[in-house]
Amino acid sequence: MGALGFVFVTTEPGKEGLVLGAIRKYQKEGQYVRDVNPLLGEYDLVVEVEAKDYKKIGAFVVDELRSIPGVVSTKTMAAIDLETKLDKQNRK
């Protein structure tokens, strides 16, 4: 795995479907988007993104996702590979 992240997207009211459709085009083209799902709550959509490195994820979010008409804001969370002490003990 290269870099993996989750982008929480807030849209203009009533624009959720249009933004979802635009993001799914990236998914169909195999460009950065692994999955996208509508949400209830503070954010309208969550987009799972993957790239070679986090710099590419950042560029995709800033240059592409934020330029989709109807997107108000994004919040990106980077996934990490976390190995705990318990994991290490269980391997011994």
Steps between C-alpha positions, in 0.01 A plus 500: 500500500618850425303774671140458612265770621140584570354830385188627672309729266240765583279607209254777437149396609336295226825448306599169661391291202682715245822495701468125559461445124805713422714310751381163366639599159848507654430159653390352166813639333718346773632840604574517872145417619460149642152556641250775576197488728229744608480574873249630750633753747765769491637398159310408185747258336807298589750423224765231540805606298825323417816620330872436483561754778320756716619788286300357207194457722530863608529618142195294399291642784603861439506498120214261422257433784481858623435624147183291459198735488301463821794409726513737796786346698714191546676344797765238426616230739814301421495128578804355672644153547489462877681214664435469873707335769232230517542429128874453550449272799251282311751442220763357737 
